[in-house]
Amino acid sequence: MIPLAALVLLGLTVYCNLEFTAASGPGFWDPVVAGNWVAPGIAFAVALPGVARQVGARLRRDAGLTAAGDQTAGDQPVARTAGGQESVVSE
């Protein structure tokens, strides 16, 4: 239910923030550019939910939105090298 509500909210946000009245000129391309970003993102999340979950976990961690002790990328453990690089540990 939550992902569906998020998609509706995303669509409403895009719809309310774009001006659809431009028949020509630069404003004409705003909905096209927005659709070219939103549609592949939705397709990616639907087609590869596991990868999308890992990307989301990594983005949350990189933005500092996870707890300090959380060392996971989605459901997989992450190893840190001496240089600070991270890699998903395969079991």
Sine and cosine of phi, psi and omega as CSV:
sin_phi,cos_phi,sin_psi,cos_psi,sin_omega,cos_omega
0.00,0.00,-0.67,0.74,-0.03,-1.00
-0.90,0.44,-0.73,0.69,0.02,-1.00
-0.87,0.49,-0.60,0.80,0.03,-1.00
-0.91,0.42,-0.69,0.73,0.04,-1.00
-0.90,0.44,-0.60,0.80,0.04,-1.00
-0.91,0.41,-0.64,0.77,0.04,-1.00
-0.91,0.42,-0.64,0.77,0.05,-1.00
-0.90,0.44,-0.69,0.72,0.02,-1.00
-0.90,0.43,-0.64,0.77,0.05,-1.00
-0.89,0.46,-0.73,0.69,0.03,-1.00
-0.88,0.47,-0.67,0.75,0.03,-1.00
-0.90,0.43,-0.65,0.76,0.03,-1.00
-0.89,0.46,-0.72,0.69,0.03,-1.00
-0.89,0.45,-0.70,0.71,-0.02,-1.00
-0.88,0.47,-0.69,0.73,-0.05,-1.00
-0.96,0.27,-0.39,0.92,-0.06,-1.00
-0.99,-0.15,-0.02,1.00,0.03,-1.00
-0.95,-0.31,0.59,-0.81,0.04,-1.00
-0.99,-0.15,0.92,-0.38,-0.08,-1.00
-1.00,-0.03,0.07,1.00,-0.09,-1.00
-1.00,0.05,-0.21,0.98,-0.04,-1.00
-0.95,0.30,0.89,-0.45,0.00,-1.00
-0.99,0.11,-0.40,0.92,0.02,-1.00
-0.42,-0.91,0.09,-1.00,0.00,-1.00
1.00,0.03,-0.14,-0.99,-0.07,-1.00
-0.90,0.43,-0.53,0.85,-0.01,-1.00
-0.91,0.41,-0.39,0.92,0.02,-1.00
-0.89,0.45,-0.53,0.85,-0.10,-1.00
-1.00,0.07,-0.17,0.98,-0.02,-1.00
-0.83,0.56,-0.78,0.63,0.02,-1.00
-0.90,0.44,-0.54,0.84,0.00,-1.00
-0.92,0.39,-0.72,0.69,0.01,-1.00
-0.90,0.43,-0.69,0.72,0.02,-1.00
-0.88,0.48,-0.69,0.72,0.02,-1.00
-0.90,0.43,-0.56,0.83,0.03,-1.00
-0.94,0.33,-0.29,0.96,0.10,-0.99
-1.00,-0.08,-0.68,0.73,-0.11,-0.99
-0.96,0.28,-0.73,0.69,-0.07,-1.00
-0.86,0.50,-0.74,0.67,0.04,-1.00
-0.91,0.42,-0.55,0.84,0.04,-1.00
-0.90,0.44,-0.69,0.73,0.04,-1.00
-0.92,0.40,-0.69,0.73,0.01,-1.00
-0.88,0.48,-0.66,0.75,0.03,-1.00
-0.88,0.48,-0.73,0.68,-0.04,-1.00
-0.91,0.42,-0.57,0.82,0.00,-1.00
-0.97,0.22,-0.66,0.75,-0.07,-1.00
-0.97,0.25,-0.59,0.81,-0.06,-1.00
-0.77,-0.64,0.95,0.33,-0.08,-1.00
-0.89,0.45,-0.55,0.84,0.01,-1.00
-0.92,0.40,-0.70,0.72,0.03,-1.00
-0.92,0.39,-0.66,0.75,0.03,-1.00
-0.88,0.47,-0.61,0.80,0.03,-1.00
-0.91,0.40,-0.66,0.75,0.03,-1.00
-0.91,0.40,-0.66,0.75,0.03,-1.00
-0.89,0.46,-0.68,0.73,0.03,-1.00
-0.89,0.46,-0.67,0.74,0.01,-1.00
-0.90,0.44,-0.66,0.75,0.01,-1.00
-0.92,0.39,-0.65,0.76,0.04,-1.00
-0.90,0.43,-0.66,0.75,0.05,-1.00
-0.89,0.46,-0.69,0.73,-0.01,-1.00
-0.91,0.40,-0.69,0.72,0.00,-1.00
-0.91,0.42,-0.49,0.87,0.01,-1.00
-1.00,0.08,-0.05,1.00,0.02,-1.00
0.98,0.20,0.45,0.89,-0.05,-1.00
-0.99,-0.16,0.13,0.99,0.04,-1.00
-0.93,-0.36,0.26,-0.97,0.03,-1.00
-0.92,0.40,0.45,-0.89,-0.08,-1.00
-0.87,0.50,-0.56,0.83,-0.04,-1.00
-1.00,0.08,-0.08,1.00,-0.05,-1.00
-0.98,0.22,0.92,-0.38,-0.03,-1.00
-0.88,-0.47,0.60,0.80,-0.04,-1.00
-0.91,-0.42,0.46,-0.89,0.15,-0.99
-0.91,-0.42,1.00,-0.06,-0.12,-0.99
0.96,0.29,-0.87,-0.49,0.00,-1.00
-0.96,-0.28,0.12,0.99,-0.08,-1.00
-0.93,-0.36,0.63,-0.78,0.02,-1.00
-0.94,0.35,0.46,-0.89,-0.03,-1.00
-0.88,-0.47,0.71,-0.71,0.06,-1.00
-0.97,-0.26,0.66,-0.75,0.05,-1.00
-0.95,-0.30,0.72,-0.70,0.05,-1.00
-1.00,0.02,0.11,-0.99,-0.01,-1.00
-0.89,0.47,-0.49,0.87,0.02,-1.00
-0.99,0.14,0.01,1.00,0.02,-1.00
1.00,-0.01,-0.01,1.00,0.03,-1.00
-0.95,0.31,0.53,-0.85,0.01,-1.00
-0.90,-0.44,0.57,-0.82,0.10,-1.00
-0.57,-0.82,0.56,-0.83,0.00,-1.00
-0.97,0.26,0.76,-0.65,-0.01,-1.00
-1.00,0.10,0.84,-0.54,0.05,-1.00
-1.00,-0.06,0.66,-0.75,-0.06,-1.00
-0.98,-0.18,0.00,0.00,0.00,0.00
